[in-house]
Amino acid sequence: MLSATDLMRQAGHTAHDWMQEAAEFVERRFADYPPEARAALIASYVTTAAGDEIAMSLRGLAEAAEPLAGVIDGLREPLRSDHPLMGETLDGVRDALLEIAQSIGGRAAQR
């Protein structure tokens, strides 16, 4: 797993690449537009790319959360306890993970 510092650096590299790609695309296709319009197109291009990146990240989280719910079900027997709250706690965690996965999946599908 990457550190927060590495992720920050990677984000900067990604933003740079998107800006460069957007500028080249806009300048090639819309060279006759006024500079303000080209700047708005570049900003829109980068904003759209960032939104797509967020959607893909949310999808990955949703896909990861669902199997975790199954793992929690698998922990029930090894963690068996006579305490009445053990099963309720594991059920609550499992249900929360499934709800998170469904919510994230629904939001990603709306994008």
Number of C-alpha atoms within 10 A of each C-alpha: 5 8 8 9 9 11 12 12 12 13 12 12 12 14 16 13 13 19 18 14 15 21 19 13 15 19 17 10 11 14 11 10 12 9 12 9 13 19 16 12 18 22 16 13 19 21 15 12 17 15 13 14 12 14 19 13 14 20 19 15 15 22 15 13 20 18 15 16 21 13 11 16 15 12 11 14 10 7 11 10 11 8 8 8 10 14 17 11 11 18 16 13 16 21 15 14 21 19 16 16 24 16 14 21 18 14 13 18 11 8 9
